[in-house]
Amino acid sequence: MRAAGSSRSLRRAALLLLLLLPACALSARPVDDTLGADPADELQGLVQTALAAVQATPSDAEAQLQASRRLFQLADRTLQQATAAWLAAHAEASRADVLAADDQVDAAVRQDVVSLCTRGLELADAAAAVRPDDVAVRLHQALHLSLLAWANGPARSLMAGYGPKMVKAIDQALLLDARHDGAAPLRLQGRFRGQAPWPYGDVPKAKAALQQACEVASLPVNHLFFGDVLHKAGDVEAAVQQWQQATTAAADESTRWSAELLHTLARARLAGKP
C-alpha cells in the first residue's frame, strides 16, 4: 500500500510541476543580443555608452544607475512602440481594446523587454547595495520590476514574486522623495495599484497618487495614466480631460524618448469607440 501511495504522490507532484512550469518567469537573453546596431538611434547609443562605462568601472554605483536608467528608457520605448503599432493596425478598436492594447504585444517584444529590464534590475540592485537611500536607485528597481511583471504576465509574475518586490521598492522611493523625477514614484505607485490584481490593486490609492503626480508635473505619461485609472473608476468625463492634456503636454528629460508615442496612445484613447 505504501508503494501505491508513493506512486500516486509522485504523479501528483509531477502534475503540479507541469502546471507550474508555464508560470515560471521568462528567461532573459544577454542584453548585448537585444541591442540593435542602428547608428541613427540616439537612445540605443546612449545605452551602449552607459553599459561600456559600467564595464570600465564595474563597482561605480553612479555608472550602474545611469546604465539602469537608460535600459529602462529603451525598454519603455520598445513597449510603447509596439503598442502604438498595434493600435495603428486596429484603427477601429473599441476604447476597451485600446486601453488593453499592450496585452496584444507579441512574444518577441516581451523577450526584448525582459532582456533589457533583467540587466537594468541587476544594475539597480548593485547600486542599491552601495546607495540604499538613493531615491533614483530605488525608483529604477521598481521601474524595471514593473516592466518585467508586464512582460511575464500575472501567473509568471506571481511565481516570480514581483508583487512584494515592487511594493517594497515603490514604498522606499516614495519615502525618500515622492516628487522625484517628475513625480515618478507617485506615477509608478498609481499605475501599479490601478492595474494590479488582488491583493495589490487599489483604485482609490491609484487615483490619489496619480492626481498628485499630475499636480507635481504635467507630463504626458502622468496625465495618460491618471486618465486610465479615472476611466477604470467609471469617471469617463474626467478621464477624457486627462487624455486630452496628455496629447499636448511636454515631456521632461526622463520621459522624452516615449513622449510622442504617449501622445499617440492618448489620441487613440480619445478616438476609441466607447
ABEGO torsion letter per residue (X at the ends): XAAAAAAAAAAAAAAAAAAAAAABBBBBBBAAAABBABAABAAAAAAAAAAAAAAABAABAAAAAAAAAAAAAAAAAAAAAAAAAAAAABAABBAAAAAAAAAABBAAAAAAAAAAAAAAAAAAAAAAAABAABAAAAAAAAAAAAAAAAAAEAAAAAAAGAAAAAAAAAAAAAAABAABGGGAAAAAAAAAAAABBOAABBAAAAAAAAAAAAAABBBAAAAAAAAAAAAAAGBAAAAAAAAAAAAABBBBAAAAAAAAAAAAAAAAAAABBX
